[in-house]
Amino acid sequence: MARRASKEPTFFKIIKSGFNTDDLRIPPKFRRHMMNELSERATLELKGSSKCSWTVQVSEIEGDIYFKNGWQEFIRDNSLGDFEFLVFRYERAMHFSIEIFDKTACMRENFLENSTVANAAKRPRGRPRKCKHSAAGKNIPSCQSTELKEIKEEEEEEDATMPNSKVPSFTSIIGPRRYNVTVPTDFSRKHLPQGYYYIVLKNSEGRNWNVKVVPSTMTVKLSAGWAKFKRANRINFRDTCRFELVERNTMMVHIIPQ
């Protein structure tokens, strides 16, 4: 049976090497969900935890909405590193609930509930990009327009709204010669049947492909049929795929280009 879609609008962000830590641009299409409640500040809270929250300044720059002051602290306190995946769910009144998926493609346990921020172990991060300041933005200083253009082009293909972020899901970074996809062990144990069988992969256009699920001693892989899906959807080296288990034997695949 299909799961009911989340009512709260969502978007996601992938942390990549060399990512800009100074701010976060809200996807332009997402702005309509905030228009009637837009204010100078927003609250970010880790999903399932009322103890961990951050206040960030909200700035409008050349028609785009950014998280600015306070965003750096969120990155630092949560030790966000390369290829981690953040899902933002808009709850109400500039309040966002955030899920963090780590490099294993599974949702991270509440990092701050088990330790203090001051003693939290830091993982390596990409080198922050330094921006020059001007008075172009509302509320707080902003990057110059040339820097903003660079950031926009870098992030344009990452920004998307997600129809459902409550279904079980994992992400995979595509390797150079991969004819299969490894499913995270935790995910397969919790959500997939045992043994050999076929699963349906759906793309954003609603087209279907049958792909064989092959278990081994240590892992589970999407094997026969994956190469055809990859070719048909023009998936390339270092592209990111998010797999959502929308039904028992059906996955919706969201493709985020490199």
Buried (B, 14 or more C-beta within 10 A) or exposed (E): EEEEEBEBBBBBBBBBEEBBBBBBBBBEEBBEBBEEEEEEEBBBBBBEBEEBBBEBBBBBBEEBBBBBBBBBBBBBBBBBBBBBBBBBBBEEEBBBBBBBBBBEBBBBEBBBEEEEEEEBEEEEBBEEBEBEEEEBBEBBBBBEEEBBEBBBEBBEBBBBEBBBBBBBBBBBBBEEEBEBBBBBEEBBEEBBEEEEEEBBBBBEEEEEBEBBBBBEEEEBBBBBBBBEBBEEBEBEEEBBBBBBBBBEBBBBBBBBEE
